[in-house]
Amino acid sequence: MLASIAAQCAELGMTRYLLDSPLNVRELDVDLRENQLAGQFPSEWAPVATSFLTEVLAGTATVDVV
């Protein structure tokens, strides 16, 4: 499910939706990217550009948590 949402966000260039998600969703973003890099991204999942996930994950480092 997250891959489908991430793919839609990627198409629209909407990094903030994933970036502003709860921590457990951001951790799943990390898992998605790691699966892609390891060649283990299931073909039945919606494709998500690795560059998009990298951009989202790079943004998580700059968000202040209150």
Secondary structure, 3 states (H helix, E strand, C coil): CHHHHHHHHHHHCCHHHHHCCCHHHHHHHHHHHHHHHCCCCCCCCCCCCHHHHHHHHHHHCCCCCC
